[in-house]
């Protein structure tokens, strides 16, 4: 497939494919972070191709990657535990 054939709708179609994809060994979907990494690999490739003027379009910059929520620690120390740590 030539770079002229790749555009935002094709990247969005790949995003939907990743969303529906199931891992063969356990039939679970890909984690959002894995989906994001796979899409970042593609957009990074296009960024590099654009940097070296191999492709002229910067369409990949308009493609939004899925956001991965941040995980907060489960066990946050309370005031007494923090005092023990500090002193």
TAMO-V714113 format. One record per run of one state. SS is the DSSP state (h for helix, s for strand, l for the rest). FROM is the first residue (numbers start at 0). TO is the last residue. If there is no record, write none. Layout:
ss->SS from->FROM to->TO
ss->SS from->FROM to->TO
This chain:
ss->l from->0 to->1
ss->h from->2 to->4
ss->l from->5 to->6
ss->h from->7 to->19
ss->l from->20 to->20
ss->s from->21 to->21
ss->l from->22 to->27
ss->s from->28 to->28
ss->l from->29 to->30
ss->h from->31 to->50
ss->l from->51 to->57
ss->h from->58 to->61
ss->l from->62 to->77
ss->h from->78 to->85
ss->l from->86 to->86
